[in-house]
Amino acid sequence: MKGKGKLSRKIAWTTLCFGLAIGVSGCRHRPQLAPLPPVLTPVALEDIPEPQNLPMVEAPPEKLPPVPVSTEAGKPKRRKKQPPKIIMPPEPAPETQVTSAAGAVPSSDTAVGALTAGGETNPQTKQEAEDLIASIDKRLNALPAQKVEEEKGQVSKIRNFWKDAQDALKSGDAEGAKTLATKAKLLLDDLEK
C-alpha cells in the first residue's frame, strides 16, 4: 500500500508541475494588434513663400597662419655612416675609386647619398679594431675543447665575424672591421657565461 501511495503522489506532483509550467508559459498565439484607422480626409500642402528682402551676410575674414618656410631646405640631410657589409674580399678596383673620390671634389651624385667604399680611416679606430681582433683571437684559442665541441654553431659564428673583421681591416675599412669584431666579441662574451 505504501508503494502505491508514493507512486500516486509522484504522479500528482508531476502533473501539478506540468500544469503549472503550461499555465505560466501562457498562450502560444500572438496577440493581434488593432490596425490604425485610415486617414480619410486629405491634407492640403501649403507653399511657404520666401521673404523678398533677405539681409546679405558676409563671411568674416579668415586669419590664416603664415606660410611655413623651411630654413634647411637647401641643406642635404646627413646620414650616419654605416659600415658596408662585406661578403667577399674587395677587388683592387674599389680601392682606386676610394683614392680618386677622396682627392676630388664630391660630385652631385655622392653629395646626394651614393654609396662609397669609405674614405680615410681614423688611426685610432684602426688601432682599436686591431686590438679587438687580437683579443678575440686569444680568447678563441683559450676556449676549452669541450666547450668548443658543445657550442660548435656559436663558435663558428664567432670565427666568421672574426675572419670578416680581419678581411675588412686588410681592405682599409677600419669602421667595418671594428663593428664586425665587436659582434664577435659580444657572441664570445655570451658563450663564456
C-alpha positions in Angstrom: 0.0 0.0 0.0 2.9 2.3 0.8 4.4 1.8 -2.7 1.1 2.8 -4.4 0.9 5.9 -2.3 4.3 7.1 -3.2 3.7 6.4 -6.8 0.4 8.3 -6.8 1.9 11.2 -5.0 4.7 11.3 -7.6 2.2 11.3 -10.4 0.2 14.0 -8.7 3.3 16.2 -8.2 4.4 15.7 -11.8 1.0 16.5 -13.2 0.8 19.6 -11.0 4.3 20.8 -12.1 3.5 20.1 -15.7 0.2 22.0 -15.4 1.9 25.0 -13.7 4.6 25.1 -16.4 2.0 25.2 -19.1 -0.1 27.8 -17.2 2.9 30.0 -16.6 4.1 29.9 -20.2 0.8 31.4 -21.4 -0.9 31.2 -24.7 1.0 30.3 -27.8 -0.9 32.6 -30.1 0.5 36.0 -30.8 -1.6 38.9 -29.7 -3.3 40.8 -32.6 -2.7 44.5 -32.6 -5.5 46.6 -33.7 -4.8 48.3 -37.1 -4.5 52.1 -37.2 -7.6 53.8 -38.6 -7.1 55.1 -42.2 -6.8 58.8 -42.9 -9.9 59.7 -44.7 -9.6 63.5 -45.1 -6.9 64.8 -47.5 -4.5 67.3 -46.1 -3.6 70.3 -48.3 0.1 71.1 -48.7 0.9 74.7 -48.4 3.7 76.6 -50.1 5.7 78.8 -47.8 6.8 82.0 -49.7 10.4 83.0 -49.3 10.9 86.6 -47.9 11.9 89.0 -50.5 14.5 91.2 -48.7 16.9 88.8 -47.1 19.9 90.5 -45.5 23.3 89.6 -47.1 25.6 88.0 -44.6 29.3 88.5 -45.4 31.8 85.8 -44.3 34.2 87.1 -41.7 37.8 87.4 -43.0 39.8 84.4 -42.0 43.2 84.9 -40.4 45.4 82.2 -41.8 48.8 81.4 -40.2 51.8 82.5 -42.2 53.1 80.0 -44.8 55.8 77.9 -43.2 59.3 78.3 -44.7 61.9 75.6 -44.1 65.3 77.0 -43.1 67.0 73.8 -44.0 65.5 73.4 -47.5 68.9 73.8 -49.2 70.9 71.6 -46.8 71.2 67.9 -47.5 70.4 65.7 -44.6 73.4 63.8 -43.1 73.1 60.1 -42.6 75.0 58.1 -40.1 78.0 56.3 -41.6 77.2 52.6 -41.7 79.9 50.1 -42.3 79.5 48.2 -45.6 78.5 44.6 -45.4 81.5 42.5 -46.5 80.7 39.3 -48.2 83.9 38.7 -50.1 87.2 40.4 -50.1 87.1 43.6 -52.2 88.9 43.7 -55.5 91.6 46.3 -56.3 89.2 48.4 -58.5 87.2 49.8 -55.5 90.5 50.9 -53.8 91.3 53.0 -56.8 87.9 54.6 -56.6 88.4 55.4 -52.9 91.6 57.3 -53.6 90.1 59.2 -56.5 86.9 60.1 -54.6 88.9 61.2 -51.6 91.1 63.6 -53.6 88.4 65.0 -55.9 85.6 67.4 -55.2 82.4 65.4 -54.5 80.0 65.4 -57.4 76.3 65.8 -57.1 75.8 62.0 -57.0 78.0 61.5 -54.0 76.5 64.5 -52.2 73.0 63.1 -52.6 73.9 59.8 -50.9 75.6 57.5 -53.4 77.4 54.6 -51.7 81.2 54.9 -51.5 83.8 52.3 -50.3 84.9 54.5 -47.5 87.5 57.2 -47.1 90.4 57.9 -44.9 90.2 56.0 -41.7 90.9 57.3 -38.3 94.2 55.8 -36.9 92.7 55.4 -33.5 89.7 53.4 -35.0 92.2 51.2 -36.9 94.2 50.5 -33.7 91.0 49.7 -31.7 89.9 47.3 -34.4 93.4 45.6 -34.5 93.4 45.3 -30.7 89.8 43.9 -30.6 90.7 41.3 -33.3 93.8 40.2 -31.5 91.9 39.8 -28.2 89.2 37.8 -29.8 91.9 35.5 -31.4 93.5 34.9 -27.9 90.1 34.3 -26.3 89.1 31.8 -29.0 92.3 29.9 -28.7 91.9 29.8 -24.9 88.5 28.1 -25.0 88.4 24.6 -23.7 88.0 21.9 -26.3 84.8 20.5 -24.7 83.2 24.0 -24.8 84.1 24.4 -28.4 82.6 20.9 -29.2 79.4 21.7 -27.3 78.9 25.1 -28.9 80.0 24.4 -32.4 77.4 26.7 -34.1 78.2 29.6 -31.8 81.9 29.2 -32.2 81.5 29.0 -36.0 79.6 32.4 -36.0 82.3 34.0 -33.8 85.0 32.8 -36.1 83.1 34.0 -39.2 82.7 37.5 -37.7 86.4 37.5 -36.6 87.6 36.5 -40.1 85.3 39.1 -41.8 86.7 41.7 -39.4 90.3 40.8 -40.4 89.4 41.0 -44.1 87.7 44.4 -43.6 90.8 45.7 -41.8 93.1 44.5 -44.6 90.9 46.2 -47.2 91.1 49.5 -45.2 87.7 49.6 -43.7 88.5 50.1 -40.0 85.0 51.1 -39.0 83.6 47.9 -40.6 86.3 45.8 -39.0 85.6 47.3 -35.6 81.9 46.6 -36.0 82.4 43.0 -37.0 84.9 42.5 -34.2 82.5 43.9 -31.7 79.8 41.4 -32.9 82.3 38.6 -32.5 83.3 39.9 -29.0 79.6 40.0 -27.9 79.0 36.5 -29.1 82.1 35.3 -27.3 81.1 37.1 -24.1 77.8 35.3 -24.3 79.5 31.9 -24.9 81.8 32.3 -21.9 78.9 33.0 -19.5 
